[in-house]
Amino acid sequence: MKCIKFSFALFLFILPLFLRAEESHSKGDDFKNTPEAEVTERISFLQQSFDETYQHSRLWHDGWLAVYGLSAVAGTLTAATTELPESRRSEVLKAYALGADQRLITLIAASAANTQKITDSNRSLSYALYGTDGLILTTVMQSAFDKAEKIHHAKQDAIVNAWTSAIAFGATAATPYPAAYASKDFREMASSTPLESRTKLAQGETWLAESAEAEIFGRSAISHFLNLAVAAASGLALTSGYNRSSRDGWTMFGSNLVTGELAIFTQPTRTISSWKSYKAKYYPSDAAKVGVTLQLRAVVLTPRGFAVSFAF
């Protein structure tokens, strides 16, 4: 329970960092003085940019959503369906049909109940009183302890993995990335009248800018830091929340860190160059402002929480 509360609090803290405030992009009226030939040329440029990156962007975005989503569901189902033994002591006491004296079983089970380990003194006492049968008894008891421990660990791992995957899924889903769907949607937008074509142009600029911003943010130091923070929290959830060994904590940390870094390094970057080229061609005075340096622009309170906006 302690781990669940910790993970939920972490999710609420991390997720808003991936949300961005709505930006004021150009409206159709902003292009009322733009010649029709240039509007057509710009629309063609934007469509080509979306077509070039569509497959990679869609595969990356939907693929990682599927990976994180399935992982979260699998972890949740595993945690919900894993039945823990009533207690390790009762599990042990139910495991014997060896005909040994019940007093010995009770003695050893009671002495081992707190540590869930059969000590050398337990084995020595068992052997001294019952010989080979005593050693068999202690071996069965230890096996029952180990089995119960594995069940506990599996449930704990599933809970931590479920919340870690939910964080990654929520962050990916909440970050606008039009490049994953803009190719088809942009092509299907009406452009038969001057107003429609200018409205289409404004929407295309918005989508290309948002896609470039998403890719810059996704490859930024902030993304690496957040991935490190979530991975570290998952390891601490095991060691601090469930009193697991440091080895288990490092294993959880390492697996989540590697998964997150893989998602970061496989993210497309094509729309960054497309947006730079577009700005250089049609907004030369602003082209120098398009780079890969993140600057915190604003933190806005929205109905969904705190949204962080960046300038590029």
Residue, then its C-alpha position, 0 to 999 in steps of 0.5 A: m500500500k505504501c508503494i501504491k501511494f508513493s507511485f500515485a503521488l509520483f504519477l501526479f507530480i511527473l505527468p504535468l511536466f509533459l503537458r503543454a499550454e495551448e499556444s497561439h498559432s496563426k489563424g486563417d485571417d493572418f494569411k489574408n494578404t498572402p498571395e494564393a500561389e504562396v498559400t498553395e506552395r506552403i500547403s504543399f511544403l507542409q503536406q510533404s513534411f507530414d508525408e515524409t515523417y508519418q510512418h516513423s512517427r506513427l510507428w514510434h508513437d503508437g508503438w510505445l503507447a502499446v508497449y506502455g499500455l500493455s505493460a501497465v495492464a499486465g502488471t495490474l492484472t498480475a498484481a490483482t490475481t496473484e494470491l498471497p499465502e495466508s501467512r508464511r507460517s500457516e503455509v509451512l504448517k500445511a505443507y507437511a505429511l511426514g508423520a513427524d511429531q507435531r511439537l517439532i513442527t510447531l517449534i521450528a515453524a514458530s522460531a522461523a516465522n519471523t525470519q522466514k528462514i531455516t537456520d542451522s540451529n533449526r536443522s541441528l535440532s531437527y536432526a538431533l530429534y528425528g534424524t533424516d526425517g528431521l532434515i527432510l522436514t526442515t528442507v520442506m519448510q524452507s521450500a515453503f518459505d521460499k515459495a511464499e517469498k517469490i509470490h510476494h516479490a512477484k506481486q510487488d514487482a507487478i505493482v511497481n511495473a504497473w505504475t511505472s508503465a502508467i506514468a510513461f503511457g500518460a506522459t506519451a499520450a499527453t504530449p501533443y505529437p501531430a506528426a503521428y496523424a497529421s499526414k492524412d488529416f491535413r490532406e483531407m482538410a478542405s481548401s477549395t476556397p481562399l478562406e479554407s486554404r488559409t485555415k488549412l495553412a494555419q492548422g498545418e503550421t500549428w501541427l508542424a510546430e507542435s511536432a517539432e517541439a515534441e521531438i526537441f523536448g523528447r530528446s532534451a536533457i529534461s526528458h533524460f532527467l525525468n526518465l532517470a527520476v522515474a526509474a530511480a523512484s521505481g527502485l526506491a519503491l521496492t527497497s523502501g516501500y517493500n523492504r526488498s534488497s538493494r539488488d532488487g532495487w537496482t534491477m528495477f531501476g536499470s530495467n526501467l532506465v534502459t526502457g525509457e532511454l530506448a524510447i527517447f533515442t528511437q524518437p523521430t527527429r525529422t519534423i525538427s529539420s522540416w520546421k527549421s526549413y519552413k521557418a527559414k523559407y517563409y519566416p526568415s526573421d524568425a528562423a534563427k529562433v528555431g533551435v534545440t535549446l529549451q527555455l521554460r516559458a510559462v507554467v499555467l494552471t488549467p482544469r487538468g492541472f499545471a501545464v508547463s510550456f516551453a519556448f524553442 
